[in-house]
Amino acid sequence: MLYPLLRSALFQLDPEEAHERTVRTLNTAIAVPGMASILKSIYRPATRGMSTTIAGLSFAHPVGLAAGFDKHGDVTHGMACLGFSHIEVGTVTPRPQAGNPKPRMFRLSAEQGLINRMGFNSDGMAVVAQRLVSRPQGLPIGINIGKNRDTALADATADYLAAYTTLAPHADYVALNISSPNTPGLRQLHETAALQELLGAIRAANAFLQKPIFLKISPDETTEQLEQVIATAIDYGISGIIATNTTVTRPGVTSASVDEAGGLSGAPLNTLSMATLRAVVALTQGRVPIISVGGISTAADVYARLKAGASAVQVYTAMIYTGPALVALLTWGLAALMRRDGVSDITHIIGTDR
Ligand SMILES: Cc1cc2nc3c(=O)[nH]c(=O)nc-3n(C[C@H](O)[C@H](O)[C@H](O)COP(=O)(O)O)c2cc1C
């Protein structure tokens, strides 16, 4: 209820500064004894009849935190207090890097969207691995990995392998990010030969730990490219697809920031992300679970993604506009929709509207 007030204060600040202050405030708050429990009870999500299992991992309900909010693993405990069923840290690169010059994140308030060109600002894998030694327990923590900007595309696999090797022991799953639009050439890893090389190397490296490996894809691929990506992912035994990252297109955006370079997220991405989900569902035919991301901001959105065939969803941008109660709002809203339709268990609706 208080968030609209707080939001108007935060929206006076540069978006990245607002993000950093939010993270600092949350970390300061949960350092106060008893505060984590208070936050957990205020933001308690609905869980009854909502648990799902993806690649052997248990999710208490379908709503997780998308990559990019906690790039360096320094607010996992705080975000766990806000009720997320899983948290994806990252993208983490092997070596620390600064990312693009600021400003690099822009609000599109009229459309409830964001454009960002962060460019994988990362504390680097060694620091993040150390931080995640004391990660929260009781919910899956994924680590999303990528390559350094100055690593040639031809050497990308070595970067992913290095990040996998250092970070996988501290993660419940590893997400391979081949879809950020802000690292030049990264999306070329959707091409079959490059993807085969990457997935083959990660599969071999993963033979011992056997962590679930998810592939995070872009919403901007052609139908042919998407067919190839999914066929390759299935061939190489990928455990799940995360669809989608941000888009370089600008559907329906009229805000002044429309011409900023970078990836668009939030409400304007909703239709494209849903269309990509439907295409991936058709291509996977139930062989691989899908986590749907992109423009989800209401319980009805979550319900629609599950019915379309997603096993879970992730959110980022809606949190900026809706605030810390987002997960509670989405899950209790979902519970109401399930009650309305006489659905007792979420698994009964997954894929019912393909
Ligand atoms: C500021 C910002 C930074 C992001 N950074 C990453 C990232 O490092 N790695 C990644 O895989 N996705 C990243 N994303 C993409 C989100 O994980 C998500 O796929 C996308 O924003 C769509 O979801 P949304 O509409 O709920 O925000 C970022 C998004 C935003 C807004």
The ligand as an ORCA input file, in Angstrom:
! r2SCAN-3c Opt
* xyz 0 1
  C      18.019     -3.893    -16.029
  C      17.918     -5.307    -16.553
  C      19.047     -6.105    -16.541
  C      18.976     -7.417    -17.031
  N      20.081     -8.203    -16.991
  C      19.997     -9.490    -17.400
  C      21.124    -10.342    -17.308
  O      22.184     -9.967    -16.830
  N      20.995    -11.606    -17.782
  C      19.822    -12.092    -18.306
  O      19.750    -13.258    -18.699
  N      18.732    -11.294    -18.386
  C      18.799    -10.027    -17.938
  N      17.699     -9.222    -18.025
  C      16.468     -9.754    -18.658
  C      15.464    -10.297    -17.638
  O      15.981    -11.400    -16.965
  C      14.168    -10.707    -18.362
  O      14.463    -11.758    -19.262
  C      13.526     -9.560    -19.124
  O      13.658     -8.337    -18.420
  C      12.046     -9.796    -19.389
  O      11.326     -9.924    -18.177
  P      10.488     -8.706    -17.532
  O       9.644     -8.141    -18.633
  O       9.704     -9.330    -16.425
  O      11.488     -7.734    -17.028
  C      17.747     -7.914    -17.542
  C      16.619     -7.086    -17.546
  C      16.689     -5.807    -17.048
  C      15.454     -4.951    -17.045
*
